[in-house]
């Protein structure tokens, strides 16, 4: 209607102009027609009327769930694939990687990015999935409402699974380690008795029986010994025995443990006191290396600080000799002669002092960040002080003042002697910082952590151009490497498994990380840069996609093909030329 009115108005104005205002002649009809067309086009551009576009006859764009849950034993992958191909053009979704295989293998079910891209194309969109999506709550409601869904849910039967495994990252040969396992059951009507087994290769390290209640999560604690386990990185297999369920691939998991021949950190406390106890606990909390503590309580008899079991003097001396970091609280003459430790922390007893000493300040030092953001004079007082005199080239980590007045005296001093680093503590009562809790305990832990980090540092430590962030990843999840230098853009890497090699390139993004997707297995990798490094990593057969989960979407009709996007006259470039 608006278009007809514009034509009539333009024609009328042209007639009035030529018949009333200008002279008439035989040839006036041609310019009058042109003027009517020009004014009609100008009116159309001003009014900008629109009309519907052509009906979208293209087949819908089908987003097919390519996560591992689609090929679980109780899933319907073949039916889902056939349905998707029958509906239209198929695109897979799940995670960010390109996928060229014909079998799903993605470790996540993220719909949002793929759905947003499909809707932006202006095509009808259909999602074919099992309903177990990870990010539906983050997807805008209008995108979900504009798409159709074909849901083929898994048939959740009886299933017993390992949900999580936790173990120490490091251990010493002969130690016992605690492996914590979380079990879960689904679809069972009665409690089930199973065995949880920890293996290092074919060797069984530990076994424990468990009774799992239907629908419940059961924590299981397994104590295993490392005697006879080879030194190096061991991938312990934690599995369920005696469970007959629908999905056996979630019945076992891998966990990496570095086994060393000697303790990484050895603490000798003579005698044992509160400072020794809090120091031992802090070392176990902040250090990545195995920690062994020995305390002399009566005469020359040494005991293990973990369980107070008697330990022979020769064993204590051997542990001190082989430690990477030796910590001495008090005096232990003759016990650490000939040690090969890279770092030594000496904390001699200061003895009683008159008055209370308060931390006065931390100068620039390797442990200065431990005191950042906390007023050091608010920390609990120190009970005793031994005067330390720093020499040339030595750093001071902490000073104290008597009653918050007077001269500041150093109580933490560090130095490097040849190839060994040493730190001396000259204050008693630092355990009060850890005992108070809150910011004081945080400062105490950070101080111990920073001291350990500096003592264990070597000139060549950290020189690798890239390191792997997590040594065991779930199936469908990439190994992630992080560069140590901002100038590194790409690095060649080789993965070897059972005699087969795969050559790849680590391409680091703006976040300094690069990912590599691998099939399940244990790999030895070699990064071939100028400062090449080797290591081991594993891709587990386990995946969270194998665990039964409730569906979060329902089947919904496929949107009908409607008219295309409306077009306005301002989208016609030729109309501008006609008006001109």
N, C-alpha and C positions, 0 to 999 in steps of 0.2 A: 504493500500500500504506500509506504513512504517513497519508494522508487517511482511509482506512478505520479505521485504528487510533485516530485522534483521534476519529472519530464514535462508535466503540464505547466508548471510554473516557469520553467526555462523557456518553453515554446511561447507562452503568453508574453513574457517580457521581450523576447525577440520580435514578436509581431508588433507589439506596441511601439518598440523603438523604430522599426523600419516603416510602419504604416502611419504613425502619427508624428514622430519627431524628425524623421529624415525623409528626403525626397524619394518618391517611388519611381521605379523604372522596371524595365523587363528583366534586368539582371540583378535585381535586389533579392530575389529569392535564394540565390546561392549563398551570399554572405549572411543572410538572415538564418539560413539553416546551420551554417558553421557557428554563428553566435549562439544559437539555441543549444547546440551540442556542447560548446565550451562552458556556457553558464550551467547547463545540466551537470557536466562533470565537476565544476567548481562546487555546486550545491551538494553533489554526492560526497565530495571530499570533506565538506564542512559537516554534513549530517552523519557521515560514516555509517551507512546501513550495512547489515551483515546478512549472510545466508549460510545455511548448514552445508558442511562439506560432504563429500561422498561417504557412503556407508563403508566402514572398515570390514572388508571381506577377508582379511588375512587371518590365518589360523592363530590361535593364542600362543603366547610364549610360555613354555612349560619349565618350571624350576623343579628339578628332581633332586631329592635329598640323597647326597652321596656320602653320608657319614657311615661309620662302621656298624652302627646299630641296624642299618638296612640289610646287612648280610649276616646278622646273628642267626643262630640256629632256629629261632622262633619267628624270624622276620619273613617278609614276602617280597624280596627284591625282584624276582623275575616278573611277578604280577605288576609291581610298581613300574618297572622299566617298560613293559609292554603297554601299560596304560599311558605313560608319558609319551611314548612314540606315536600312539594312536591319536593323541590330542593335538599335537603341534610340534613346533621346533623346541628341542630339549636343550636346557642348560643345567649343569650340575651346580649345587651349592653345598657349603659345609664349612670351609675355611678359605684362607686367602690364596692358597697355592694354585697354580695351573695344574690341571689333571688331564692326562691323556689315556689312562688305563680304562679298561672296560668294566672294572669291578670297583665298587666304592671302597675307599680307604682313608677317609678323613676322620680326624679325631675329635671334631666338633660338629655341631649342627646349627651354625649361625645363618639365619635367613635374612636379616636386615639389609646388609650391603647389596646382595643380589636382588632382593625385591625392590629396593629403591632404584637400582639401575634399570630393571625391567620396566617399572612403571614410568620412568622418565622417557622411555622410547615411545610411549603412547600406545603400546600394544596391550591387548587383553592378556592377563597373567593368571596362570594356574600353578598351584604348588602341590606336588605329589610327595608325600612324606609319611613317616610312621607316627607323626605327632609329637615326637620327643625332641622338641626344639629348645635351644639354649637361650635365645635372646628375644623371645616373643615380647617380654615385658618392655624391651627397649625399642621395639618397632612402633612407629606412629600408627595410631588407630585407623587413620584414613587409608593408609597403605594396605592394612589387613582387610579393611572393609571393601576395598576395590578389587580384591583378588579372590579367585576361587580356590578351594582346597579339596584334594582327594586324599583322604587319610586311610592308610592301611596299617592299623596298629599291630604291634607284635602280640603274640599269644604268650602272655607271661605265665609260665608254669612254675614248677618247683625249682628254686634256685638258691644256692648257697655261694656267697662270694666274699673275696677279700677286698675290702674297701680302701684300706690304708695300711702302710707298713712304715715303721720308724725304727732306726737303728743308729748307733754312734757312727760318725763319719770316719773315725780312726780307732784303732785298737792295737795292742801289743800282743805278740805271740805269747800264749799262756794265760792271757786275761780271760775273764768271762764278760760277755757283753749282753745287754738286755735288748731283745727285739720285741717291740710292741706291735700287735696286729689287731686291726678292727675287722670283725666278721659281721656279715649281715645276711639275713635270710628273707626269702620272699616266696609266697605261694605255698607254704607248708602248713599243714594243719596240726602238726605235733612237733615237739622238741626233737632235735636231731643231734646225735653224738658223732663227732668227727675227731680227727687228729690233725694238728697243725705242725708241719715239719719244716725245719730250716736245714738247707743243704749248701755245701760248698763243692760244686761239681757233683760227683757221685757220692760224696761222703756226707753222711747225716751228722749234723752238729747238735741238733736238739729236737725234741718232740714233746708235745703236750696235748692232752685230751681236752676237749671242750664240748659243752652242750649248748646248742644255739636254740633260743626260743623263737617261735614263728614271729616274723615281723619286727624283730628286735635287732639292735646292734650290740655285739658282744666284744669288749676289749679282752685280748689275750696277751699275756706276758710270758715270753720264753727266754730262759737263761741258757746261753750256749757258750761253750768253751772254744778257744782259738788254738789250743795246743795242737801242733802238727799241721796247722794251716800255713800254706806258703806265704812268704813275705811278698807284699805288693798289693795291688788293687784286686780285691775279691768281690765278685758279684754273687751275693748269697741269694738263693732261690727259696722263697717262702711259699709253701703250698698247702692245700687242703687234701687230705686223704680220707677216703671212705664216704665221700659225698656223691650221690647220684642225682645230677640236676640237669636242667635244660641247657645251660650255657657253661661248658667246662673252661672256656678261655678266661673267665674271671676268677678262677680258683688258684692262681699262682701269680706272684709278683717278684721282681728283682729289686735288690737294694745293694748299693755299693759301699764297701768298707775297705779303708786302707789299713793293711796289716803291716806293722813294722817289727823288726827284730828286737829293738830296745825301746823303752819308753821315750817319747819325745821330750817330756818335761819331768824332771825328778826333783822333788822337794825333800830336803833333809832338815828336820826340826829337832833341835837339841838345846834345851828341853822343849817339850810341847807347851804352848801357851795359847791365849786367845788370838794373838796375832797370827800364829801358825795355823790355827783352825780356819780363820776367816780367809787367810791367804790361799790355803788349799782349796777351799770352796770356790773362791773367785777364779783361780787358775782353771779349774774344771769347767767353769761357766763360760769363760771368755776365750780359751785356747782351742785351736783346731787340732793340736797334737794330743796324743794320749798323755795322761798325767798320772804319775805314781808318787805317792807321798809316804815317807817313813819318819817315824817319831821315836825318839829315845826317851822312855819314861822312867826306867829304873836301871841304874848302872850302865852297862854297855849293851843292854838288850834292846833291839830295835823291833818296832811293830809297824805293820801296815796301817796307814791312816784311814783306810776304807773300812776294815773290819777288826783292826787291832790284833790281827794274827801275828804270831812271832815270825820274824824274818832273820835269817842268818846274816852275820856281818859281811861275809864274803858276797852274798847276794846284793846287799845294799851297796857295797863298794863297786860291784860290777855294773849295777844300774846307773850309778853316778858317773862311771867311766864312759858309758855308752850313750849318755843323754845328749840331746841337741841343746837343751837349756837346763842348766843346773841352778836350783834355788836353794840357798842356805839360810835358814833362820836359826840364829844362835851360833854356837860353835860346834864344829864336827871335825876336829883335827885328824888328819890321816885318812878320812873317808872319801876325799875327792881328789887325792893326789893322782896325777896322770890322766885326768878327765879330758876327753876330746870335745867337750861342749863348745858350741859356737858362741854361746852367751852365758854369762854367770850373773845371777842376782844375789848379792850378799846383803844380809839383813842381820847384823850383829845386835845383841841385846844392848840397849842404851843404858839400862840401869835407872834407878830412881833419880828424879830431879826435883828441885825446889820450885814450887809454883806450877801454874798451868801454862802450856805453850799453845799458841794458836797459829794456824797457817796465815802467813802474811802476804804471800804473793807467789805467782809462778812466772818466771821469766821466759824468754823465748827459748824453747827446748823441744826435743822430739815428743814430749808428753804434755806440752802446754795446752793442747786442745781438750784434754780431759777436764780442765778446770774452767773451760769457756762457759760463760753465762751464769756462773754460780759465785756469789761473794765468798771467797775462801775464808774470810774471818768469821763466817757464820758456821763453819764446820766445827764439830765437837773438838774439845781441847786434846792435846797430845800429852801423855803422861811422862814421857822421858825423852831426852834429846842427847845424842852423841855428836860432838862437834866434828864437822867434816870440813876439810880445807881443800877446795877444788884447785887443781893445778892447771898449767897451760894446756889449752886445747880441750878441757873438760867442760861439760855443760851442767847447769844447775836447774833441777826440775821443780824444786819447792824450797821455800824458806819459811821460818817460823819466828815469832816474837814472844818473849815472856810477858804474859798478861797484856798482850796487844801493844806493848810499848818497848822501847829500846831497839837495839840493833837487830837486824834480820840475820838469822843464821841458816846456812844451807843444811838441809836434811836429806835431799836426794841429789846425788851426783852421778853422772855418767861419763864414760870414757871408752876409748878403743885402744887396746893394747895389742899390737901386731894384728893378727887376724881374728882376735876375740874381742867381743864387746862386753863391758862390765857396767853394772849399776849398783850403787851402794845406797841403802836406806839407813838413815841415822835417827830414826824416831820410833818410839814404842807407843802403842795405844791407837794406831791407825785403825784397828779393828772396830773402834767406836763409830767410825764413819759408816761402815757396813752394817753395824748393829742398829743404828738409829733409823735406817730406812729412808725412803724418799730421795730427795736430791743428794743427800750425803752418801747414801749407798750407791747412787748412780756415779758420783764422782770417784768413789773408791774402785768400783769395777772398771770404769774408764781409765783410771790411772794404772791399774794392773794390766789392763789390755794394751794400753799404749806402751808400757814398759816391755811387755813380752814381745810386742810387734817390733820394737826397735832392737831388742836383743837378738832376735832370730833373723833380722834382715841381713842379707849378704850382698856384696857388690853386684853379683849376677842374678840375684833373685828378682823376679818380676820382669826379666828381660825378654820373655817370650812375647812375640808379636800379637798373639791371640790366645785366649783360654776358653775352655768350654764352661758354660755356666752351670749346667746340670748334667751329671754323668749318666743318669738313667732317666729316660723319658718314656712316656706311654706310647703305644702304637698309634700312628696317625699324628704324632707330635714331632716337630723338628728338633734336631740338636742345634742349640744356639751358641754361637761363639762371640766373644766380645774382644775387640781390639784393645791393646794397651797403649797405642800411640795414635794421635789424631791424624797423623800423616799417612797412616795405612789405609789404602782404599780397597785393595784386593790381595788375596794370598792364595797360592795353590795349596791344596790339601789332598791327601791320599788316605782312603779308608781300606783296611784289609780285614777280611773275615773268611776264615777257613780256607786260606790260600788264594782267595779271589780278591783282586784289587779294584777299587773304583777311584778314578781321578776326578776332582771337582775344583771349583774356585769359590773361595769365600769373598762375597761382595758386600762390603760394609755400607750400611745406610747412614742417614744423618744421626741416628741414635748410637752409632758405633757398634752395631751388632749385625751378624750375618747368620742365616739359617741354612741348614742342609736337611733334606728329607730322605730318610733311609728306611729300608725294610727292617722288620724285627731281627735282632741278633746282637752279638757282642763284637765290637769293632775296635781295632787298634788304629789310631789315626796318626798321621805325620803331617805337620804343617811345614811346608817347604820354603819359608822365607829365609831372610839372612840370618835370623836367630831362631831357626826351626826348633820345634818342640814336638815331642811324642806323648801319647797318652792313650787311655782306653775309655770307651763310652759304650752305652748299650741302649738299644731300643727294645722295650719290653713287649711281649705278646699281649699283656694286659692293657685295657683301655676302659675309661669310664663309660664309653659307649656300649660296652658289653653289659653294664649294670642295668637291671630293669628300672625304668622310670615311667611315671604317669604321663600320658599325652596332654599337651597344653592347647591343642587346637582341634576343632571338629570339622568334618566334611561340610563343604559349602558349595552351592551351585556355581557353575562357571558363568561369568558375566556374559550377557547377550551382546552380540555385535550391534553397536549403535552407530548413529551418524558421526561422521568425523568432526573434527574441530571446526567451529564456525569461522568463516573468512569474511573480512570486511573489505570495503572498496579501497581503503588506504593500503592494502596489501597488493594492489595491482599497479605496478610501476608504469605500465603503458598509459594509465589514466592521467598521470601527471604530464606526460608528454602531449597528450591530446588537449589538455587545458591550455598549455603553453602555445 
